Amino acid sequence: LLGPALPVYPQAGSPDAGRPGRWLLLLEPPLNPLPAAPAQKPAPGSAETGLQGEAAQLLDNMLRALGLQDNGQVFSAALCKAQPAAEPGLADDADLPAQLRLRLAQVQPDCVLVLGLASARAVLGRQDALGRLRAQVHAIGGVPVVVTYDPNYLLRAPQAKAGAWADLCRAQALVTARCIPPNSAAQ
């Protein structure tokens, strides 16, 4: 149901202590997991996610616009239509909530960014429209969750890119707020 949490920018190395904020991106399950043609594969150094081609490049551009490509603290996990291979810490028949709790424990994110309607409904256990899910900040295990559009959808509906950018800025503000020590503003 939920694939492993993998670093989005593995070449960034270990997490940068100077750049606060860990992110966990939850991606839509692929509709058609066809291999990307070499020309569609992301360039070396771009985001490595379950997305391919232009959708992967779009997500990479969005994350780079937030300055997240160098801190080594962005992870992604894709929802799967089939049960992923068994892993330590999970029963073979573990459900999505158990898998999500394990990912949260592994990554310890400051924010979860859920991309797409199917992922949002599965993770939040709600059947609301995407607009309603995007309109509020959710929480899972005390971690703020922001819902936004799937990059594949943004390629089909470029008019939604401004809304996606607003969602990413909201998530970035939540990460920043969680990472600033309570009394640092007074100093």
N, C-alpha and C positions, 0 to 999 in steps of 0.2 A: 504493500500500500504506500509506503514512503521510503524512497531510496536513501542511500547514505548521505550524510552531510559532507560535502567536499569543498575545499577552498576554491573560491572563484578565481583568484589570482595566485596560483601556487608559486609563481616566480617571485612574488613579493616577499617570500621567506617567512620568518617568524613574525608574529604580530608586533607592530610598532608601538612601543610604550608611549611614544610622544603623541600618537593619534588615538584618542579614546574612541570606543564604540565598536561593538561586535554586532554583525548583522547576520540573520539567517533568512535567506530567500526561499520561499516555497513556490515551486513552479508547477504549472499545469501538466497533467499527463499528456504525452504526445498523441495527437489524433492519428497521425500517419508517420510512424517512426522510420521514414525512408532515409537512407544515408545521403548526406549532403554531397553535392558535387564538389571537387576540389576548389573551384572558384567561389563556392558559397561558404566554405569553411572559414571560421574566424582566423584572423592573422595571429601569428605567435604573439603572446603577451596580452591578448584580449581575454575577455571573460570566458571561462570554461564552465559552461552550465549544460543542462539537458537540452537547451535550445540549439538550433543550428541555423546557419545561413544569416539572412538579413535580420531575423528576430534576435539572434545572438549578438549581432553587431549593434542593434538598437539598444539592447539591454546594456551592453558594454559601454556605449556612449552615455547612457543615462547614469551609470555608476561612476564613470570617469568625470562627468559634470559635477558630481558631488564630491569628487576627490577621493574616491574609495579604492582606486586601483593600486595604491602603494602601501596600504597599511596591513595587508595580510589578515584582516579580520572579517572578511566577507565570505560566507559559506552558502551553498545552495543545496537543496534536496528537492527531488522531483517526486510528485505523486505518481504512482505506478498503477496500471490496470491489473497487473498480476502481483502476487506476493513476492517481494524481493527475497533474495537468499537469506537464510538464517544467519544471525550475527550474535556475538556474545551479548548477554544482558537482555535478550528478548526470547520469548517462547516462539516456537515455530508458527503458532497461530496468533501471534500478537496483532491486536487491532491498531487502527490509526492513532487513537489517543495514547496508547502505550508507546508506539513508535515515535510519536511527537514528543512525549515526555523524555524519551531517551535522547532525541536530537537536541532538545533544550538543555539537557544535562551535559551533553558532549560539547556543545558550542558555547553555552552560557551567553546568549545574545542579549544585547541591550534593546533590540527591536527585531520583530519578525515582520518581513514584508511578504505578503501573500499576493502572488500574481495570477489573476484570472478568477472567473466565477466558479468553475468547478473546484478549484483548490480552496477558495474561500468557503464555499458551502461545506466541503468535506471537513476542513479544519475547524470551522466555527460551529458546525452542526446546525446551521440555519439555512432556510430556503429562500431568503430575501433576494431581491434583485441586486445586481452589482452596485447600482447607485446608492441603495440604502446601506449596503455593507461598507462602501467607501466613505460614507458620510460620517462615520464615527470611528474612534479608536477603540479597539477591542483589547482584551488581555487573555493570555494563556499562561497559567502558572506564574502570574505576577509580571509577565513580560508584555509590553505593549505590542499590539498587532495592528498593522496598517494594511488595508486591502487596496489594490490598484489593478489596472488593466494588464492583461497578458500581452507581451510584446508582439505576438502573432496577430492579436486583435488590433493593436496600434498600427500595424502595417496596412491593415484593411480599412481602418478608420482613423486617418491621421488627425482629424479634428479632435480626437480624444487625447492627443499628446499633451496638451496644456493641463488637462485634469490629472494625467499621470505624473506630470512634473510637480503639480501641487501636492499630490500624495507623497512623492519622494521627499519633497521639502518638509512636509509634516513629519514624516518618519525621521528625517535628519534632525529636526528640532527635538523630537522625543529622545533620540540617542544623545544629543548634546546635553539636554536637561538631566538625563540619568547619569551622565559622566562628569558633571561639574560638582565638586564637593559642595555641601550645603552652605558653608561659610566663606567660600572663595570670592563671592561677589562683594562682600563687605571689606575685603582686604585691599 
